[in-house]
Amino acid sequence: MPQDSENIAQNEIHKTLSFCDFCTRKVGLSFIDVAPKSLIRKIGVNLWLLLSAIVLFLMSAGEVGYVTNKLMTSSSVEEFVSSLHIVGYDTMSFGKLLTIWYKREVFKHLLKDLEDIWPVSVQDKEAAEIKRERLSALRIGQFWYAFWNILGVWLYNLTPIIVYLYRKIEGKSASLGYIWLLSYPFDKTKPGYHEFAFFFEAYGGVVSVWCMIGSDMLFMTMASHISMLLQILQVKIRRLGTLQTGIGGKLASGEMQDCYSEIVSVVKIHQRLIRYGNDLEDAFSVVNLINVLLSSVNICCVVFNILLDPWMAMSNKFFLGAALTQVGILCWYADEIYTSSSGVGDAVHESGWYNTNIRCRRTLLLLMQRSQKPLYFTALKFRSITMSTYSSILTTSYSYFTLLYTVYRSD
């Protein structure tokens, strides 16, 4: 690719990752910035990342400690379930932070590879329209996903303050509560410790959201690009064998087209996209497993809390929206890749293969056979992820909720 085209491709790709990079920078990571060269800058970035990881780990540990303590000392279903959805959310956030940190060089390499096959100058109107629509839809999806999560965490952070002010205005006795339900190795009700616990929980919640948004946006952006490139590839495949030549714009009697070089180019792009998709699947496989396992529990528990706690109902409703959006995005973009890769075989069938010579037909047949094994993301190889997975998660959440509510009503 010429240097100018490479720079344009890099700028366009980086622009699609601007939301993601904004979030990951808040926890000390970036996939599009130039690596810091000065020692002081490197130390500062690594310390910021370490601080974010420690805060998130302590948040998760405190929440697990609280839930464990309630399980051992209380028979109340309400008290036990009250913070399970937050435990699940922070556990996913911590897992995603570790994943994007451990795989950071893999992601940078994938972004670099993407520049070589990025459609910079799309002359075909159909392909250009696909690119425009996909990038526009990606920006809208990124915005609304970030909106749900950021608004949700700030509703949680501000709820104790709003409740405190409301009770003061009503003339009732009031004290500043806490944002999350955590166990501490000290008495958090004492002066000084109380304020520390509140601000720690507020900051920890924000860090958790940055990790969640950053990881998910990285996945949805890269998955969207793979799907877009597969759709543009289908347009190129459908054009094969359809160019008419000869007298009057038609093939001479018995003459077959030789578009072997174009077919080889298409096959090479297809192979690169397959490798690209498999590398991305390997990088996110563990995170996808955590998502699939914990999403049903998170949705079940937050719906249960919405019914029981009127003060936190609004915050929990936004949490529910974020949880549904988060797992929905995973399944949606995974399903798009599956559908787009499966469509390569259909594109071969819809091309002008019957106008090509034997060598071209054999090559197209190999391409069609390879497309019979489509790309798909998995939950650590246990199951493929599509929109049917989303339906299964919602069904499982409802089953958990009905069981939990039945137990609660019987107490």
C-alpha positions in Angstrom: 0.0 0.0 0.0 1.4 3.5 -0.9 2.5 5.6 2.0 -0.2 8.2 1.6 -2.9 5.5 1.5 -1.4 3.9 4.5 -1.5 7.1 6.5 -5.1 7.7 5.4 -6.0 4.1 6.5 -4.3 4.6 9.8 -6.1 7.9 10.5 -9.5 6.4 9.6 -8.9 3.4 11.8 -7.6 5.5 14.7 -10.7 7.7 14.4 -13.0 4.7 14.9 -11.0 3.9 18.0 -11.1 7.4 19.5 -13.9 6.5 22.0 -12.1 3.3 23.0 -8.7 5.1 23.4 -10.3 7.8 25.5 -11.5 5.2 28.0 -8.4 3.0 28.1 -6.2 6.1 28.7 -8.0 6.6 31.9 -6.6 3.3 33.2 -3.1 3.7 31.7 -3.4 1.9 28.3 -3.5 3.0 24.7 -3.5 1.0 21.5 -3.0 3.9 19.0 -0.6 6.3 20.8 3.1 6.2 20.2 4.8 4.4 23.1 6.4 6.8 25.6 10.2 7.1 25.1 11.2 8.9 28.2 11.8 6.9 31.4 9.7 9.2 33.5 6.8 8.9 31.1 7.0 5.1 31.0 7.1 4.9 34.8 4.1 7.3 35.0 2.0 5.3 32.6 2.8 1.9 34.2 2.1 3.3 37.7 -1.3 4.6 36.5 -2.1 1.2 35.1 -1.0 -0.5 38.3 -3.1 1.8 40.4 -6.1 1.1 38.3 -5.6 -2.7 38.5 -5.1 -2.5 42.3 -8.2 -0.4 42.9 -10.3 -2.7 40.7 -8.9 -5.8 42.5 -9.6 -4.4 45.9 -13.1 -3.4 44.8 -13.8 -7.0 43.6 -12.2 -8.5 46.7 -14.3 -6.3 49.0 -17.5 -7.2 47.2 -16.8 -10.9 47.2 -16.0 -10.6 51.0 -19.3 -8.9 51.6 -21.3 -11.5 49.7 -19.4 -14.4 51.4 -20.1 -12.9 54.8 -23.8 -12.5 54.1 -23.9 -16.1 52.8 -22.4 -17.4 56.0 -24.2 -15.1 58.5 -27.5 -14.2 57.0 -30.5 -16.2 55.9 -32.0 -13.2 54.0 -32.2 -13.7 50.3 -32.5 -9.9 49.8 -29.2 -9.2 51.6 -27.3 -11.9 49.8 -28.5 -10.8 46.3 -28.2 -7.1 46.9 -24.7 -6.7 45.5 -24.2 -9.8 43.3 -24.7 -7.9 40.1 -22.0 -5.4 41.1 -19.7 -8.3 41.9 -20.3 -9.7 38.5 -19.8 -6.4 36.7 -16.5 -5.6 38.5 -15.3 -9.2 38.0 -15.8 -8.8 34.3 -14.1 -5.4 34.3 -11.1 -6.8 36.1 -10.9 -9.7 33.7 -11.1 -7.4 30.7 -8.4 -5.1 32.1 -6.1 -8.0 32.5 -6.9 -9.3 29.0 -6.3 -6.0 27.1 -3.1 -5.4 29.1 -1.8 -9.0 28.5 -2.8 -8.9 24.8 -1.9 -5.3 24.2 0.8 -6.1 21.7 -1.5 -8.6 19.9 -4.1 -5.8 19.5 -1.5 -3.3 18.2 -0.3 -5.9 15.7 -3.9 -6.5 14.5 -4.5 -2.8 14.0 -1.3 -2.6 12.0 -2.3 -5.5 9.8 -5.7 -3.9 9.3 -4.1 -0.9 7.7 -2.9 -3.0 4.7 -6.4 -4.2 3.7 -8.4 -1.1 4.8 -10.5 0.2 1.9 -9.1 3.7 1.5 -10.4 4.6 -2.0 -13.6 2.7 -2.6 -14.6 3.3 -6.2 -17.4 0.9 -6.3 -20.6 2.7 -5.1 -22.0 -0.4 -3.4 -18.8 -1.0 -1.4 -18.5 2.7 -0.6 -22.1 2.7 0.8 -21.3 -0.4 2.9 -18.3 1.4 4.4 -20.2 4.6 5.1 -23.1 2.8 6.7 -21.0 0.5 8.9 -18.8 3.3 10.2 -21.8 5.4 10.9 -23.6 2.6 12.8 -20.4 1.9 14.7 -20.1 5.5 16.0 -23.8 5.4 17.0 -23.3 2.1 18.8 -20.2 3.3 20.6 -21.9 6.5 21.8 -25.0 4.8 23.2 -23.0 2.0 24.9 -20.7 4.6 26.6 -23.8 6.7 27.5 -25.5 3.8 29.4 -22.4 2.8 31.4 -21.2 6.3 32.3 -24.6 7.6 33.2 -25.2 4.5 35.3 -22.1 4.7 37.3 -22.7 8.4 38.1 -26.2 7.7 39.2 -24.8 5.1 41.6 -22.2 7.5 42.8 -24.6 10.4 43.4 -27.5 8.4 44.8 -26.2 8.4 48.5 -25.6 12.1 48.2 -29.1 12.8 46.8 -30.7 10.6 49.5 -28.7 12.4 52.2 -29.8 15.9 50.9 -33.4 14.8 50.5 -33.6 13.6 54.1 -32.0 16.7 55.4 -34.5 18.9 53.5 -37.3 16.7 55.0 -35.9 17.4 58.4 -35.1 13.8 59.1 -31.9 12.4 60.6 -29.5 11.6 57.8 -26.0 10.3 57.3 -24.0 9.9 54.1 -24.3 6.3 53.0 -22.1 4.2 50.8 -22.2 3.5 47.1 -21.4 -0.2 47.0 -21.6 -3.0 49.5 -18.0 -3.9 50.4 -16.2 -5.5 53.3 -13.2 -3.5 54.8 -10.4 -4.5 57.1 -11.4 -1.5 59.3 -14.5 0.1 60.7 -15.7 2.2 57.8 -18.3 4.0 60.0 -15.7 6.0 61.9 -14.8 9.6 60.9 -12.1 9.7 58.3 -12.6 6.0 57.3 -16.2 6.8 56.2 -15.1 9.5 53.8 -12.2 7.4 52.5 -14.5 4.5 51.9 -17.0 6.7 50.0 -14.4 8.2 47.7 -12.7 4.9 47.1 -16.0 3.3 46.1 -16.7 6.3 43.8 -13.3 6.1 42.1 -13.4 2.3 41.9 -16.8 2.4 40.2 -15.5 4.8 37.6 -12.3 2.7 36.9 -14.5 -0.4 36.5 -16.6 1.4 33.9 -13.5 2.7 32.0 -12.2 -0.9 31.8 -15.6 -2.3 30.7 -16.1 0.3 28.0 -12.6 0.3 26.8 -12.4 -3.5 26.3 -15.9 -3.8 24.8 -15.4 -0.9 22.4 -12.1 -2.4 21.2 -13.9 -5.7 20.5 -16.9 -4.1 18.8 -14.7 -1.8 16.7 -12.4 -4.5 15.4 -15.2 -7.0 14.9 -17.2 -4.4 13.0 -14.2 -3.8 10.7 -13.8 -7.5 10.0 -17.5 -7.8 9.1 -17.4 -4.6 6.9 -14.3 -6.0 5.0 -16.1 -9.3 4.5 -19.1 -7.5 3.1 -16.9 -5.5 0.7 -15.1 -8.7 -0.3 -18.5 -10.2 -1.2 -19.1 -7.2 -3.6 -15.7 -7.9 -5.3 -16.6 -11.6 -5.6 -19.9 -10.9 -7.2 -18.1 -8.8 -9.8 -15.9 -11.8 -10.9 -16.7 -13.1 -14.3 -19.4 -10.4 -15.1 -17.2 -8.1 -17.2 -18.3 -8.6 -20.8 -15.6 -8.5 -23.5 -15.4 -9.1 -27.2 -17.4 -7.7 -30.2 -20.5 -5.8 -29.1 -19.6 -6.1 -25.4 -20.3 -9.8 -25.4 -18.1 -12.9 -25.2 -17.2 -14.5 -28.4 -18.8 -17.9 -29.0 -17.2 -20.5 -26.7 -14.9 -17.9 -25.2 -14.4 -17.9 -21.4 -13.0 -15.1 -19.2 -9.7 -15.5 -17.5 -9.9 -13.5 -14.2 -7.5 -15.7 -12.3 -5.4 -12.9 -11.0 -8.5 -11.1 -9.6 -9.6 -14.4 -7.9 -6.2 -14.9 -6.4 -6.3 -11.4 -4.9 -9.8 -12.1 -3.5 -8.6 -15.4 -2.0 -5.6 -13.7 -0.3 -7.8 -11.1 1.3 -10.2 -13.8 2.5 -7.3 -15.7 4.0 -6.0 -12.6 5.8 -9.5 -11.8 7.2 -9.8 -15.4 8.4 -6.4 -15.1 10.3 -7.4 -11.7 11.6 -10.7 -13.0 12.9 -9.1 -16.1 14.5 -6.5 -13.9 16.2 -9.2 -11.6 17.6 -11.2 -14.6 18.7 -8.2 -16.0 20.6 -7.6 -12.7 22.3 -11.1 -12.3 23.6 -12.0 -15.9 24.2 -11.6 -15.9 28.0 -13.4 -12.6 28.3 -16.3 -13.9 26.2 -16.6 -16.9 28.5 -16.8 -14.6 31.6 -19.4 -12.5 29.8 -21.6 -15.5 28.9 -21.3 -17.0 32.4 -21.9 -13.9 34.4 -24.4 -11.9 32.3 -27.4 -14.1 33.2 -26.6 -13.8 36.9 -26.1 -10.0 36.6 -29.4 -9.4 34.8 -31.3 -11.7 37.2 -30.0 -10.0 40.3 -30.4 -6.4 39.1 -34.1 -7.1 38.1 -34.6 -8.6 41.6 -33.1 -5.5 43.2 -35.3 -3.2 41.1 -38.4 -4.8 42.6 -37.1 -4.5 46.2 -35.2 -1.2 46.5 -37.1 1.9 45.5 -34.3 4.3 46.3 -31.8 2.5 44.0 -34.5 1.6 41.4 -33.4 4.3 38.9 -29.7 3.5 39.2 -30.4 -0.2 38.9 -32.6 0.4 35.8 -29.6 2.1 34.1 -27.4 -0.8 35.2 -29.9 -3.2 33.6 -29.8 -1.2 30.4 -26.0 -1.3 30.5 -25.9 -5.0 31.2 -28.4 -5.8 28.4 -26.5 -3.5 26.0 -23.1 -5.0 26.9 -23.9 -8.6 26.3 -26.1 -7.6 23.3 -23.2 -5.9 21.6 -21.0 -9.0 22.1 -23.6 -11.2 20.5 -24.6 -8.7 17.8 -21.1 -8.2 16.4 -20.1 -11.8 16.8 -23.2 -12.8 14.8 -22.4 -10.2 12.1 -19.0 -11.8 11.6 -20.6 -15.2 11.4 -23.2 -14.0 8.9 -20.7 -12.0 6.8 -18.2 -14.9 6.6 -21.0 -17.3 5.7 -22.1 -15.0 2.9 -18.8 -15.4 1.0 -20.0 -18.7 -0.4 -23.3 -17.1 -1.5 -21.3 -14.4 -3.2 -19.3 -17.0 -5.2 -22.5 -18.6 -6.3 -23.9 -15.2 -7.4 -20.8 -14.3 -9.4 -20.2 -14.9 -13.1 -18.3 -18.1 -12.4 -20.1 -19.7 -15.4 -18.3 -17.2 -17.7 -14.8 -18.2 -16.5 -12.4 -20.8 -17.6 -11.7 -24.1 -15.7 -8.8 -22.8 -13.7 -10.9 -19.9 -12.4 -13.8 -22.2 -11.6 -11.6 -24.5 -9.6 -10.2 -21.7 -7.6 -13.7 -20.3 -6.9 -14.8 -23.7 -5.8 -12.0 -23.8 -3.2 -13.1 -20.4 -2.0 -16.7 -21.6 -1.7 -15.6 -24.7 0.2 -13.5 -22.7 2.6 -16.5 -20.4 3.3 -18.5 -23.4 4.5 -16.5 -23.1 7.8 -17.4 -19.5 8.8 -15.7 -17.3 11.3 -17.3 -17.2 14.7 -16.4 -16.1 18.2 -16.6 -18.6 21.1 -16.7 -18.6 24.9 -13.3 -20.3 25.3 -14.2 -22.8 22.6 -17.1 -24.1 24.6 -19.8 -22.6 22.4 -20.1 -20.2 19.5 -21.6 -16.8 20.1 -24.4 -15.5 17.9 -27.7 -13.7 18.5 -29.2 -17.0 19.6 -26.7 -16.9 22.5 -28.3 -13.5 23.5 -31.7 -15.1 23.5 -30.4 -18.0 25.6 -28.9 -15.6 28.1 -32.1 -13.7 28.5 -34.1 -16.9 28.9 -31.6 -18.2 31.5 -31.8 -14.8 33.4 -35.6 -15.1 33.6 -35.4 -18.7 34.9 -32.9 -17.6 37.6 -35.2 -14.6 38.5 -38.3 -16.7 38.8 -36.5 -19.2 41.1 -35.0 -16.4 43.2 -38.3 -14.6 43.6 -40.1 -17.8 44.5 -37.5 -18.4 47.3 -37.8 -14.8 48.5 -41.6 -15.0 48.6 -41.5 -18.2 50.6 -39.3 -16.7 53.3 
